[in-house]
């Protein structure tokens, strides 16, 4: 597709459950980013992939969060034992690197933990 | 101190007026600066990029950068109701974007 695709667009889960969020980047983009946006806040960095490897995962809040990109294309953000505080919009972006430009976000996944 | 700070909103302007948005950042090594527009329930959309001191104009939008003062601004001229949104300032260091909390703009018809 032309843009970054994220699925599902909405996810409601019960506290304690496991969830997976998927990001399909723009074809050929080697860099992939996950951000999280809570209500009333700007997006916050979670993790950056260059190719298949996580070059910087310093933004992951704790060890319940994990992300993979096994073939250097699609990425999955995995959250174990979800908590109500994990409720947010999870945004993915991709880009060609190196670059100094801004990047284009996908439409996001709204996660609600009840 | 937050890395990127924006003037608190909300900002209400009449149609046809100029909306002025301000942003300061803390890291002098920041290389690139952006404004994103975010409509309610949507993801942020990149509307302006600026990399060197001075002004950059694109249609009704003008971004201004002053690296010495660590200050970025966005002017929206001839504001339209369709400009009503939250505007996010973002600063790039290497690969990472840091965002402000956003300023919500409402354009009154």
Backbone of each chain as ProteinMPNN parsed JSONL, in Angstrom:
{"seq_chain_A": "XXXXXXXXXXXXXXXXXXXXXXXXXXXXXXXXXXXXXXXXXXXXXXXXXXXXXXXXXXXXXXXXXXXXXXXXXXXXXXXXXXXXXXXXXXXXXXXXXXXXXXXXXXXXXXXXXX", "coords_chain_A": {"N_chain_A": [[0.813, -1.19, 0.0], [0.204, 2.4, -0.106], [0.756, 3.787, 2.199], [1.654, 3.649, 5.72], [0.405, 0.879, 7.355], [-1.744, -0.069, 9.961], [-2.928, -2.54, 12.15], [-5.068, -4.091, 14.624], [-7.494, -1.419, 14.089], [-8.845, -0.661, 16.305], [-8.756, -1.949, 19.591], [-10.105, -3.722, 22.196], [-9.481, -4.966, 25.319], [-9.319, -7.215, 28.109], [-8.105, -6.511, 31.355], [-4.96, -7.866, 32.148], [-4.804, -9.573, 30.005], [-3.157, -10.684, 26.946], [-1.894, -8.85, 24.169], [-1.456, -8.193, 20.671], [-0.159, -5.911, 18.383], [-0.121, -4.781, 15.086], [2.098, -3.617, 12.524], [2.494, -2.538, 9.273], [4.882, -1.468, 7.247], [5.781, 1.189, 4.883], [6.66, 0.005, 1.716], [9.997, -1.013, 1.305], [11.056, 0.706, 3.169], [13.497, 0.971, 5.593], [13.695, 1.734, 8.214], [11.754, 1.648, 11.181], [9.333, 2.735, 13.479], [7.853, 2.775, 16.719], [5.428, 4.514, 18.523], [3.683, 5.889, 21.34], [0.637, 7.343, 22.23], [-0.92, 9.041, 24.687], [-4.02, 10.257, 26.052], [-4.423, 13.671, 25.481], [-1.741, 14.176, 25.33], [1.453, 14.455, 23.597], [2.822, 12.207, 21.075], [4.876, 9.549, 22.333], [8.097, 8.18, 22.228], [8.734, 4.728, 21.675], [10.164, 2.467, 20.501], [12.738, 1.752, 18.095], [13.425, 0.357, 15.009], [16.005, -0.722, 12.876], [16.13, -2.208, 9.993], [16.006, -5.603, 10.763], [16.66, -5.563, 13.41], [16.276, -4.251, 16.743], [17.218, -1.119, 17.191], [17.053, 0.766, 19.141], [15.459, 0.461, 22.071], [14.737, 1.927, 24.208], [12.515, 3.334, 24.997], [10.487, 1.618, 25.701], [8.175, 0.91, 28.211], [8.326, -1.052, 30.257], [9.127, -4.512, 31.052], [6.929, -5.853, 30.126], [6.345, -5.13, 27.652], [7.16, -5.747, 24.291], [8.74, -5.919, 21.115], [8.91, -7.014, 17.723], [10.515, -7.603, 14.557], [10.841, -9.573, 12.39], [11.517, -10.108, 9.662], [12.377, -7.767, 8.694], [10.388, -6.181, 7.731], [7.219, -6.172, 8.288], [6.132, -5.333, 11.574], [5.524, -6.325, 14.951], [4.036, -5.295, 17.879], [4.048, -6.322, 21.142], [2.174, -6.853, 24.027], [2.179, -7.935, 27.24], [0.154, -9.199, 29.947], [-1.749, -7.032, 30.248], [-2.448, -3.726, 31.461], [-4.653, -1.218, 32.86], [-3.489, 1.249, 32.535], [-2.112, 0.985, 30.184], [-3.731, 1.717, 28.191], [-4.115, 3.545, 25.299], [-3.255, 5.294, 22.245], [-1.507, 3.562, 19.862], [1.074, 4.231, 17.76], [2.603, 3.808, 14.597], [5.415, 4.305, 12.483], [7.333, 4.665, 9.463], [10.448, 4.947, 7.66], [12.929, 5.935, 5.193], [16.294, 5.567, 5.936], [19.662, 6.842, 6.271], [18.106, 9.893, 7.439], [16.863, 13.214, 7.77], [14.365, 14.03, 7.988], [10.865, 14.519, 8.946], [8.627, 11.907, 9.968], [6.025, 9.821, 8.557], [3.074, 8.867, 10.035], [1.196, 5.854, 10.651], [-2.333, 5.066, 10.822], [-2.815, 4.304, 13.378], [-3.41, 2.273, 16.359], [-6.005, 2.034, 18.549], [-5.892, 1.207, 21.777], [-7.738, -0.17, 24.346], [-7.907, -0.981, 27.642], [-9.833, -2.8, 29.775]], "CA_chain_A": [[0.0, 0.0, 0.0], [0.929, 3.649, -0.218], [1.126, 4.329, 3.494], [1.871, 2.713, 6.814], [-0.862, 0.251, 7.718], [-1.753, -0.635, 11.307], [-4.122, -3.32, 12.496], [-6.392, -3.568, 14.297], [-7.63, 0.012, 14.341], [-9.298, -0.599, 17.69], [-8.659, -3.199, 20.325], [-10.536, -3.671, 23.584], [-9.051, -6.191, 25.97], [-9.467, -7.214, 29.56], [-6.881, -6.401, 32.16], [-4.267, -9.131, 32.329], [-4.697, -10.311, 28.751], [-2.045, -10.428, 26.031], [-2.332, -8.291, 22.895], [-0.48, -7.952, 19.622], [-0.51, -4.838, 17.474], [0.676, -5.02, 13.88], [2.441, -2.474, 11.679], [3.0, -2.881, 7.947], [5.469, -0.186, 6.814], [5.878, 1.477, 3.457], [7.591, -0.931, 1.099], [11.36, -0.53, 1.103], [11.541, 1.504, 4.293], [14.292, 0.14, 6.492], [13.489, 2.181, 9.593], [10.379, 1.54, 11.671], [9.229, 3.314, 14.82], [6.603, 2.707, 17.464], [5.181, 5.568, 19.485], [2.431, 5.737, 22.094], [0.05, 8.644, 22.536], [-1.987, 9.038, 25.683], [-4.968, 11.357, 25.879], [-3.96, 14.997, 25.869], [-0.28, 14.236, 25.261], [2.057, 14.166, 22.308], [3.348, 10.844, 20.985], [6.123, 9.255, 23.042], [8.902, 7.143, 21.58], [8.833, 3.419, 22.314], [11.212, 1.606, 19.968], [13.181, 2.035, 16.725], [14.063, -0.751, 14.294], [16.709, -0.514, 11.617], [16.114, -3.569, 9.487], [15.369, -6.591, 11.644], [17.075, -5.404, 14.799], [15.838, -3.087, 17.519], [18.388, -0.281, 17.417], [16.834, 1.529, 20.374], [14.192, 0.106, 22.711], [14.788, 2.62, 25.496], [11.221, 3.905, 25.335], [9.536, 0.615, 26.185], [8.002, 1.268, 29.619], [8.727, -2.14, 31.161], [9.356, -5.772, 30.333], [5.697, -6.424, 29.575], [6.301, -4.672, 26.262], [8.194, -6.323, 23.441], [8.421, -5.75, 19.7], [9.744, -7.785, 16.803], [10.442, -7.297, 13.123], [11.691, -10.713, 12.021], [12.001, -10.116, 8.279], [12.726, -6.416, 8.298], [9.256, -5.477, 7.142], [6.138, -6.062, 9.265], [6.52, -5.366, 12.979], [4.458, -6.594, 15.911], [4.239, -4.844, 19.254], [3.376, -7.306, 21.997], [2.016, -6.395, 25.406], [1.725, -9.006, 28.125], [-0.483, -8.833, 31.225], [-2.127, -5.635, 30.06], [-2.961, -2.936, 32.585], [-5.49, -0.111, 32.395], [-2.591, 2.338, 32.15], [-1.595, 0.764, 28.833], [-4.712, 2.27, 27.24], [-3.53, 4.658, 24.541], [-3.158, 5.03, 20.803], [-0.165, 3.122, 19.492], [1.344, 4.725, 16.414], [3.769, 3.262, 13.91], [5.891, 5.1, 11.349], [8.512, 4.092, 8.814], [11.167, 5.917, 6.832], [14.232, 5.573, 4.67], [17.343, 6.157, 6.769], [19.561, 8.0, 7.159], [17.224, 10.962, 7.009], [16.648, 14.205, 8.808], [12.993, 14.489, 7.853], [9.824, 13.985, 9.806], [8.094, 10.711, 9.356], [4.584, 9.721, 8.398], [2.502, 7.852, 10.905], [-0.003, 5.118, 10.285], [-3.569, 5.572, 11.437], [-2.79, 3.978, 14.797], [-4.296, 1.309, 17.015], [-6.493, 2.517, 19.847], [-5.994, 0.101, 22.725], [-8.474, 0.101, 25.58], [-7.846, -2.084, 28.596], [-10.96, -2.616, 30.712]], "C_chain_A": [[0.861, 1.26, 0.0], [1.444, 4.138, 1.12], [1.431, 3.231, 4.482], [0.507, 2.185, 7.257], [-0.761, -0.369, 9.107], [-3.062, -1.379, 11.541], [-3.959, -3.919, 13.887], [-6.448, -2.057, 14.518], [-8.08, 0.255, 15.775], [-9.161, -1.965, 18.324], [-9.097, -2.962, 21.756], [-10.168, -5.004, 24.204], [-9.254, -6.079, 27.461], [-8.106, -7.13, 30.227], [-6.283, -7.784, 32.356], [-4.089, -9.934, 31.063], [-3.466, -9.868, 27.952], [-2.595, -9.853, 24.72], [-1.148, -8.136, 21.934], [-1.01, -6.877, 18.691], [0.439, -4.938, 16.278], [0.903, -3.729, 13.107], [3.053, -2.978, 10.385], [3.563, -1.588, 7.329], [5.37, 0.02, 5.309], [6.97, 0.587, 2.863], [8.968, -0.295, 0.878], [11.912, 0.314, 2.238], [12.26, 0.603, 5.288], [14.069, 0.498, 7.957], [12.014, 2.102, 9.958], [10.362, 1.979, 13.125], [7.863, 2.994, 15.409], [6.574, 3.856, 18.463], [3.858, 5.27, 20.193], [1.924, 7.134, 22.441], [-1.108, 8.464, 23.513], [-2.834, 10.281, 25.505], [-4.376, 12.678, 26.363], [-2.452, 15.183, 25.816], [0.195, 14.074, 23.823], [2.539, 12.724, 22.27], [4.681, 10.704, 21.718], [6.805, 8.058, 22.397], [8.886, 5.847, 22.383], [10.068, 2.662, 21.834], [11.483, 1.955, 18.517], [13.874, 0.792, 16.175], [14.797, -0.217, 13.073], [16.882, -1.907, 11.034], [15.393, -4.486, 10.459], [15.646, -6.341, 13.112], [16.529, -4.155, 15.452], [17.071, -2.264, 17.859], [18.277, 0.503, 18.716], [15.475, 1.155, 20.933], [14.045, 0.814, 24.048], [13.444, 3.196, 25.922], [10.193, 2.896, 25.807], [9.398, 0.778, 27.697], [8.438, 0.197, 30.614], [8.797, -3.439, 30.364], [8.074, -6.467, 29.894], [5.561, -6.094, 28.081], [7.476, -5.269, 25.487], [7.782, -6.111, 21.996], [9.396, -6.533, 18.855], [9.525, -7.304, 15.384], [11.294, -8.345, 12.406], [12.248, -10.688, 10.599], [12.318, -8.709, 7.778], [11.622, -5.65, 7.625], [8.194, -5.275, 8.213], [6.708, -6.142, 10.687], [5.289, -5.639, 13.833], [4.888, -6.086, 17.269], [3.396, -5.748, 20.14], [3.331, -6.771, 23.418], [1.442, -7.545, 26.22], [1.047, -8.417, 29.358], [-0.913, -7.36, 31.2], [-2.708, -5.021, 31.321], [-3.769, -1.769, 32.018], [-4.639, 1.07, 31.926], [-1.963, 2.168, 30.779], [-2.55, 1.329, 27.779], [-4.162, 3.541, 26.608], [-3.698, 4.351, 23.056], [-1.703, 4.686, 20.493], [0.046, 3.43, 18.01], [2.619, 4.097, 15.869], [4.137, 4.194, 12.764], [7.07, 4.372, 10.72], [9.187, 5.166, 7.968], [12.389, 5.258, 6.203], [15.253, 6.245, 5.566], [18.675, 5.975, 6.086], [18.721, 9.109, 6.552], [17.195, 12.002, 8.108], [15.197, 14.665, 8.817], [12.073, 13.98, 8.944], [9.328, 12.696, 9.204], [6.576, 10.682, 9.4], [4.063, 8.575, 9.237], [1.389, 7.085, 10.211], [-1.196, 5.675, 11.047], [-3.706, 5.175, 12.897], [-3.72, 2.858, 15.209], [-4.696, 1.89, 18.354], [-6.703, 1.308, 20.738], [-6.716, 0.563, 23.976], [-8.429, -1.144, 26.444], [-8.915, -1.848, 29.657], [-10.834, -3.57, 31.919]], "O_chain_A": [[2.086, 1.191, 0.094], [2.46, 4.831, 1.177], [1.464, 2.048, 4.141], [-0.422, 2.955, 7.502], [0.184, -1.101, 9.401], [-4.143, -0.913, 11.18], [-2.84, -4.225, 14.297], [-5.517, -1.486, 15.086], [-7.728, 1.268, 16.381], [-9.41, -2.995, 17.697], [-8.542, -2.113, 22.454], [-10.51, -6.058, 23.667], [-9.348, -4.981, 28.009], [-7.102, -7.621, 29.711], [-6.982, -8.744, 32.681], [-3.305, -10.883, 31.039], [-2.838, -8.848, 28.234], [-3.625, -10.305, 24.22], [-0.001, -7.97, 22.35], [-2.163, -6.923, 18.262], [1.642, -5.149, 16.437], [0.03, -2.864, 13.039], [4.012, -3.75, 10.398], [2.795, -0.711, 6.933], [4.933, -0.861, 4.569], [8.052, 0.439, 3.43], [9.084, 0.805, 0.338], [13.106, 0.608, 2.268], [11.71, -0.391, 5.762], [14.237, -0.345, 8.838], [11.14, 2.44, 9.159], [11.255, 1.642, 13.902], [6.856, 2.948, 14.703], [7.557, 4.132, 19.152], [3.031, 4.502, 19.703], [2.685, 7.992, 22.887], [-2.119, 7.83, 23.21], [-2.405, 11.248, 24.874], [-3.895, 12.79, 27.491], [-1.94, 16.23, 26.211], [-0.547, 13.622, 22.951], [2.654, 12.082, 23.314], [5.503, 11.62, 21.721], [6.166, 7.059, 22.066], [9.008, 5.859, 23.608], [10.913, 2.263, 22.634], [10.59, 2.396, 17.794], [14.788, 0.248, 16.794], [14.284, 0.625, 12.336], [17.689, -2.696, 11.526], [14.296, -4.174, 10.921], [14.934, -6.859, 13.972], [16.343, -3.127, 14.801], [17.874, -2.655, 18.706], [19.288, 0.862, 19.319], [14.447, 1.488, 20.343], [13.312, 0.352, 24.921], [13.256, 3.514, 27.097], [9.122, 3.286, 26.272], [10.407, 0.785, 28.402], [8.879, 0.529, 31.714], [8.555, -3.457, 29.157], [8.13, -7.566, 29.342], [4.769, -6.701, 27.36], [8.614, -5.292, 25.956], [6.591, -6.122, 21.685], [10.561, -6.699, 19.218], [8.509, -6.693, 15.054], [12.356, -8.023, 11.874], [13.343, -11.197, 10.359], [12.502, -8.494, 6.58], [11.856, -4.604, 7.021], [8.258, -4.306, 8.969], [7.631, -6.907, 10.964], [4.173, -5.245, 13.496], [5.973, -6.409, 17.751], [2.196, -5.917, 19.923], [4.337, -6.294, 23.945], [0.362, -8.058, 25.927], [1.326, -7.287, 29.758], [-0.486, -6.559, 32.031], [-3.358, -5.686, 32.128], [-3.6, -1.38, 30.862], [-5.035, 1.803, 31.02], [-1.347, 3.098, 30.259], [-2.199, 1.406, 26.602], [-3.793, 4.488, 27.302], [-4.209, 3.3, 22.67], [-0.789, 5.44, 20.829], [-0.689, 2.963, 17.141], [3.587, 3.887, 16.6], [3.262, 4.803, 12.148], [7.727, 3.56, 11.372], [8.569, 6.168, 7.608], [12.823, 4.183, 6.615], [15.074, 7.41, 5.922], [18.823, 4.998, 5.351], [18.629, 9.253, 5.332], [17.477, 11.689, 9.265], [14.833, 15.577, 9.559], [12.445, 13.132, 9.755], [9.588, 12.422, 8.032], [5.935, 11.407, 10.161], [4.556, 7.45, 9.154], [0.729, 7.596, 9.306], [-1.075, 6.63, 11.814], [-4.609, 5.649, 13.586], [-4.683, 2.534, 14.514], [-3.848, 2.199, 19.191], [-7.583, 0.485, 20.488], [-6.347, 1.566, 24.588], [-8.857, -2.221, 26.031], [-8.905, -0.83, 30.349], [-11.686, -3.559, 32.807]]}, "seq_chain_B": "XXXXXXXXXXXXXXXXXXXXXXXXXXXXXXXXXXXXXXXXXXXXXXXXXXXXXXXXXXXXXXXXXXXXXXXXXXXXXXXXXXXXXXXXXXXXXXXXXXXXXXXXXXXXX", "coords_chain_B": {"N_chain_B": [[12.492, 19.475, 33.363], [10.65, 19.495, 30.385], [11.442, 18.074, 27.177], [10.361, 19.264, 24.896], [8.32, 22.005, 24.732], [5.149, 23.495, 24.537], [3.078, 26.393, 24.005], [0.375, 26.781, 26.216], [-2.932, 25.792, 25.499], [-6.487, 26.074, 25.277], [-6.474, 27.638, 22.013], [-8.347, 30.118, 20.668], [-9.505, 31.517, 17.73], [-10.87, 34.009, 15.517], [-12.427, 33.346, 12.361], [-10.415, 33.926, 9.544], [-8.459, 35.31, 10.869], [-5.058, 35.499, 12.263], [-3.44, 32.688, 13.541], [-1.195, 31.979, 16.103], [1.367, 29.926, 17.087], [3.54, 28.585, 19.519], [6.724, 27.15, 20.437], [9.206, 25.681, 22.445], [12.435, 24.181, 22.865], [14.713, 21.918, 24.489], [17.176, 20.704, 23.872], [20.126, 21.645, 22.52], [21.422, 20.437, 20.434], [19.576, 19.596, 18.623], [18.294, 18.854, 15.393], [16.356, 18.995, 13.406], [13.071, 20.212, 12.748], [9.583, 20.189, 13.308], [6.123, 20.597, 12.465], [3.112, 19.119, 13.289], [-0.231, 18.363, 12.462], [-3.168, 17.419, 14.108], [-6.203, 16.01, 13.862], [-9.172, 15.428, 15.746], [-9.327, 12.169, 16.966], [-7.773, 11.177, 14.955], [-4.565, 10.314, 13.426], [-1.355, 11.982, 13.846], [-0.461, 14.401, 11.372], [2.032, 15.358, 9.19], [2.82, 18.681, 8.577], [4.606, 20.812, 8.285], [8.092, 21.306, 7.846], [11.215, 22.365, 9.107], [14.58, 23.39, 8.904], [16.659, 25.195, 9.109], [17.681, 28.368, 10.461], [15.297, 31.027, 10.433], [12.528, 31.876, 8.311], [9.983, 29.804, 6.91], [7.747, 29.362, 4.369], [4.595, 27.989, 3.474], [1.987, 27.987, 1.614], [-0.733, 28.986, 3.51], [0.62, 28.689, 5.83], [3.352, 29.471, 7.981], [6.453, 28.631, 9.158], [8.766, 29.326, 11.742], [12.108, 29.474, 12.812], [14.428, 29.71, 15.406], [17.397, 29.005, 16.365], [19.261, 29.863, 18.239], [17.729, 30.864, 20.292], [16.326, 28.628, 20.787], [13.772, 28.045, 19.766], [10.695, 27.599, 18.134], [8.154, 28.406, 15.856], [4.753, 28.564, 14.623], [2.774, 30.047, 12.25], [-0.529, 30.563, 11.283], [-2.146, 31.842, 8.696], [-5.071, 33.723, 7.698], [-7.056, 32.086, 8.975], [-9.068, 29.159, 8.87], [-12.169, 27.393, 9.472], [-11.584, 24.684, 9.038], [-9.033, 24.479, 9.948], [-9.15, 23.967, 12.588], [-7.881, 22.091, 15.083], [-5.489, 20.009, 16.837], [-2.197, 21.091, 17.265], [0.976, 19.863, 16.971], [4.253, 20.251, 18.049], [7.397, 19.072, 17.005], [10.646, 17.744, 17.531], [13.666, 16.704, 16.163], [16.262, 14.431, 16.951], [18.948, 12.707, 15.852], [17.489, 9.752, 15.043], [15.18, 10.022, 16.461], [12.038, 11.409, 17.298], [10.884, 13.989, 19.366], [8.039, 15.099, 21.021], [5.929, 17.926, 21.71], [3.175, 18.601, 23.963], [1.11, 19.58, 22.535], [-1.042, 22.084, 21.073], [-4.313, 23.087, 21.14], [-6.3, 24.362, 18.635], [-9.031, 26.397, 17.905], [-11.069, 27.551, 15.396], [-13.261, 30.111, 15.018], [-16.253, 30.48, 13.325]], "CA_chain_B": [[12.083, 20.256, 32.189], [10.33, 18.664, 29.238], [12.294, 18.333, 26.02], [9.655, 20.151, 23.978], [7.188, 22.631, 25.423], [4.306, 24.339, 23.697], [2.205, 27.274, 24.77], [-0.832, 26.047, 26.598], [-4.144, 26.237, 24.836], [-6.741, 26.122, 23.842], [-6.378, 28.915, 21.337], [-9.539, 30.368, 19.873], [-9.316, 32.676, 16.85], [-11.971, 34.152, 14.56], [-12.124, 33.02, 10.974], [-9.712, 34.977, 8.828], [-7.382, 35.863, 11.7], [-3.805, 34.745, 12.33], [-3.189, 31.88, 14.738], [0.238, 31.929, 16.38], [1.691, 28.816, 17.985], [4.936, 28.655, 19.932], [7.329, 25.912, 20.919], [10.615, 25.757, 22.816], [13.039, 22.861, 23.042], [15.816, 22.009, 25.453], [18.431, 20.135, 23.39], [20.737, 22.515, 21.5], [21.883, 19.618, 19.328], [18.457, 19.204, 17.76], [18.688, 19.08, 14.005], [15.226, 19.192, 12.502], [11.926, 20.701, 13.521], [8.384, 19.867, 12.539], [4.779, 20.815, 12.976], [2.109, 18.139, 12.898], [-1.628, 18.69, 12.748], [-3.894, 16.218, 14.495], [-7.639, 16.142, 14.054], [-9.68, 14.565, 16.804], [-9.506, 10.77, 16.588], [-6.895, 10.819, 13.832], [-3.144, 10.309, 13.75], [-0.705, 13.241, 13.468], [-0.142, 14.603, 9.958], [3.138, 16.301, 9.038], [2.435, 19.812, 7.731], [5.731, 21.724, 8.038], [9.43, 20.936, 8.289], [12.161, 23.469, 8.999], [15.885, 22.869, 9.297], [17.633, 26.262, 9.327], [17.12, 29.583, 11.039], [14.552, 31.908, 9.556], [11.13, 31.571, 8.023], [9.654, 28.946, 5.773], [6.335, 29.549, 4.086], [3.938, 26.999, 2.616], [0.58, 28.375, 1.58], [-1.119, 29.859, 4.625], [1.438, 28.34, 6.997], [4.74, 29.912, 8.051], [7.218, 28.152, 10.308], [9.91, 30.165, 12.072], [13.068, 28.784, 13.672], [15.525, 30.479, 15.984], [18.16, 28.004, 17.121], [19.937, 30.506, 19.378], [16.731, 30.954, 21.356], [15.713, 27.301, 20.901], [12.372, 28.448, 19.623], [10.05, 27.318, 16.848], [6.768, 28.871, 15.874], [3.928, 28.312, 13.443], [1.71, 31.013, 12.013], [-1.558, 30.172, 10.327], [-2.807, 33.066, 8.218], [-6.415, 33.547, 7.142], [-7.508, 30.838, 9.59], [-10.331, 28.601, 8.4], [-12.704, 26.385, 10.406], [-10.923, 23.4, 8.817], [-7.752, 24.497, 10.669], [-9.407, 23.583, 13.977], [-7.169, 20.834, 15.319], [-4.358, 20.136, 17.76], [-0.935, 21.233, 16.538], [2.081, 19.285, 17.74], [5.625, 20.6, 17.684], [8.278, 17.918, 17.156], [12.063, 18.042, 17.356], [14.357, 15.453, 15.85], [17.671, 14.197, 17.25], [19.236, 11.43, 15.177], [16.297, 9.134, 14.472], [14.072, 10.105, 17.396], [11.241, 12.629, 17.413], [10.293, 14.321, 20.653], [6.864, 15.919, 20.76], [5.242, 18.656, 22.752], [1.849, 18.079, 24.302], [0.147, 20.073, 21.554], [-1.918, 23.229, 21.329], [-5.57, 22.93, 20.41], [-6.761, 25.592, 17.99], [-10.416, 26.422, 17.432], [-11.342, 28.706, 14.539], [-14.684, 30.451, 15.136], [-16.821, 30.987, 12.058]], "C_chain_B": [[11.811, 19.307, 31.025], [11.214, 19.049, 28.062], [11.675, 19.349, 25.076], [8.438, 20.704, 24.709], [6.449, 23.54, 24.462], [3.441, 25.229, 24.56], [0.864, 26.588, 24.989], [-2.033, 26.625, 25.862], [-5.306, 26.158, 25.8], [-6.665, 27.545, 23.303], [-7.602, 29.067, 20.434], [-9.336, 31.626, 19.042], [-10.52, 32.789, 15.912], [-11.513, 33.782, 13.161], [-11.484, 34.213, 10.281], [-8.556, 35.591, 9.597], [-6.124, 35.003, 11.597], [-3.742, 33.973, 13.639], [-1.683, 31.742, 14.901], [0.525, 30.879, 17.432], [3.191, 28.831, 18.271], [5.416, 27.348, 20.542], [8.77, 26.196, 21.305], [11.132, 24.345, 23.053], [14.313, 22.995, 23.861], [17.167, 21.561, 24.889], [18.998, 20.984, 22.249], [21.231, 21.733, 20.283], [20.789, 19.187, 18.373], [18.683, 19.685, 16.337], [17.538, 19.492, 13.108], [13.983, 19.45, 13.34], [10.673, 20.596, 12.662], [7.131, 20.349, 13.262], [3.861, 19.749, 12.386], [0.734, 18.69, 13.268], [-2.351, 17.389, 13.061], [-5.361, 16.556, 14.714], [-8.081, 15.116, 15.089], [-9.912, 13.146, 16.286], [-8.643, 10.298, 15.44], [-5.437, 10.835, 14.277], [-2.516, 11.635, 13.297], [-0.298, 13.242, 11.994], [0.945, 15.675, 9.855], [2.731, 17.433, 8.091], [3.592, 20.755, 7.425], [7.014, 21.11, 8.591], [10.318, 22.159, 8.149], [13.482, 23.028, 9.587], [16.912, 23.961, 9.597], [16.922, 27.503, 9.843], [16.384, 30.414, 9.998], [13.134, 31.426, 9.381], [11.026, 30.618, 6.851], [8.149, 29.017, 5.576], [5.818, 28.438, 3.174], [2.438, 27.304, 2.646], [0.258, 29.333, 2.708], [-0.291, 29.619, 5.887], [2.847, 28.921, 6.872], [5.356, 29.354, 9.32], [8.42, 29.065, 10.492], [10.8, 29.403, 13.044], [14.143, 29.745, 14.123], [16.302, 29.537, 16.889], [18.855, 28.621, 18.332], [19.0, 30.596, 20.571], [16.018, 29.63, 21.594], [14.194, 27.414, 20.829], [11.89, 28.162, 18.206], [8.632, 27.847, 16.937], [6.069, 28.507, 14.576], [2.863, 29.393, 13.387], [0.755, 30.436, 10.981], [-2.304, 31.435, 9.936], [-4.176, 32.726, 7.658], [-7.026, 32.233, 7.655], [-8.906, 30.453, 9.111], [-10.865, 27.605, 9.434], [-12.036, 25.023, 10.251], [-9.538, 23.336, 9.472], [-7.924, 24.106, 12.133], [-8.876, 22.177, 14.215], [-6.187, 21.065, 16.451], [-3.071, 20.142, 16.948], [0.207, 20.801, 17.463], [3.411, 19.76, 17.168], [6.499, 19.374, 17.924], [9.699, 18.309, 16.796], [12.79, 16.727, 17.146], [15.818, 15.509, 16.273], [18.01, 12.808, 16.772], [17.934, 10.898, 14.594], [15.037, 9.419, 15.288], [13.372, 11.458, 17.342], [10.76, 12.78, 18.849], [9.191, 15.337, 20.405], [6.491, 16.753, 21.983], [3.865, 18.06, 22.972], [0.769, 18.573, 23.346], [-0.617, 21.292, 22.033], [-3.169, 23.046, 20.481], [-6.047, 24.295, 19.916], [-8.206, 25.412, 17.558], [-10.621, 27.703, 16.63], [-12.848, 28.943, 14.537], [-15.174, 31.046, 13.822], [-17.514, 32.333, 12.261]], "O_chain_B": [[12.622, 18.434, 30.715], [11.676, 20.185, 27.955], [12.374, 20.195, 24.52], [7.626, 19.947, 25.239], [7.059, 24.262, 23.674], [3.106, 24.884, 25.694], [0.309, 25.928, 24.11], [-2.111, 27.833, 25.64], [-5.113, 26.173, 27.016], [-6.778, 28.519, 24.048], [-7.849, 28.243, 19.554], [-9.029, 32.687, 19.586], [-11.123, 31.777, 15.554], [-10.332, 33.899, 12.833], [-11.939, 35.349, 10.41], [-7.754, 36.325, 9.021], [-6.107, 33.953, 10.956], [-3.963, 34.532, 14.713], [-0.977, 31.425, 13.944], [-0.01, 30.935, 18.539], [4.004, 29.06, 17.376], [4.639, 26.559, 21.081], [9.484, 26.879, 20.571], [10.374, 23.437, 23.395], [14.916, 24.066, 23.914], [18.206, 21.997, 25.383], [18.431, 21.037, 21.158], [21.436, 22.312, 19.216], [21.06, 18.477, 17.405], [19.196, 20.78, 16.109], [17.725, 20.252, 12.157], [13.857, 18.979, 14.471], [10.692, 20.873, 11.463], [7.095, 20.485, 14.485], [3.833, 19.511, 11.179], [0.577, 19.392, 14.267], [-2.173, 16.384, 12.372], [-5.712, 17.295, 15.635], [-7.445, 14.078, 15.276], [-10.609, 12.946, 15.291], [-8.759, 9.156, 14.996], [-5.115, 11.31, 15.366], [-3.085, 12.333, 12.457], [0.145, 12.23, 11.45], [0.784, 16.777, 10.38], [2.345, 17.186, 6.949], [3.566, 21.438, 6.4], [7.021, 20.484, 9.651], [10.194, 22.911, 7.182], [13.522, 22.378, 10.632], [17.919, 23.702, 10.257], [15.712, 27.659, 9.677], [16.791, 30.493, 8.839], [12.609, 30.667, 10.196], [11.85, 30.619, 5.936], [7.375, 28.764, 6.5], [6.494, 28.007, 2.24], [1.726, 26.927, 3.577], [0.9, 30.374, 2.849], [-0.494, 30.288, 6.9], [3.458, 28.874, 5.805], [4.848, 29.573, 10.42], [9.02, 29.522, 9.519], [10.315, 28.767, 13.98], [14.699, 30.499, 13.324], [15.918, 29.299, 18.034], [19.016, 27.951, 19.352], [19.417, 30.426, 21.717], [15.195, 29.523, 22.503], [13.46, 26.946, 21.699], [12.576, 28.441, 17.223], [7.987, 27.744, 17.981], [6.705, 28.186, 13.571], [2.142, 29.624, 14.358], [1.166, 29.897, 9.953], [-3.01, 32.027, 10.753], [-4.422, 31.608, 7.206], [-7.454, 31.386, 6.871], [-9.793, 31.294, 8.967], [-10.083, 27.032, 10.193], [-11.927, 24.279, 11.226], [-8.936, 22.265, 9.544], [-6.934, 23.933, 12.844], [-9.354, 21.206, 13.63], [-6.065, 22.177, 16.965], [-2.876, 19.311, 16.061], [0.368, 21.309, 18.573], [3.656, 19.679, 15.964], [6.352, 18.705, 18.948], [9.931, 19.099, 15.881], [12.558, 15.755, 17.865], [16.524, 16.481, 16.004], [17.424, 11.83, 17.235], [17.339, 11.543, 13.73], [13.935, 9.09, 14.848], [14.014, 12.508, 17.341], [10.289, 11.824, 19.466], [9.378, 16.31, 19.675], [6.705, 16.348, 23.126], [3.443, 17.142, 22.268], [-0.348, 18.056, 23.341], [-0.81, 21.502, 23.23], [-3.093, 22.874, 19.264], [-6.175, 25.245, 20.688], [-8.565, 24.415, 16.932], [-10.375, 28.802, 17.126], [-13.619, 28.084, 14.109], [-14.588, 31.986, 13.285], [-18.046, 32.904, 11.309]]}, "name": "protein", "num_of_chains": 2, "seq": "XXXXXXXXXXXXXXXXXXXXXXXXXXXXXXXXXXXXXXXXXXXXXXXXXXXXXXXXXXXXXXXXXXXXXXXXXXXXXXXXXXXXXXXXXXXXXXXXXXXXXXXXXXXXXXXXXXXXXXXXXXXXXXXXXXXXXXXXXXXXXXXXXXXXXXXXXXXXXXXXXXXXXXXXXXXXXXXXXXXXXXXXXXXXXXXXXXXXXXXXXXXXXXXXXXXXXXXXXXXXXXX"}
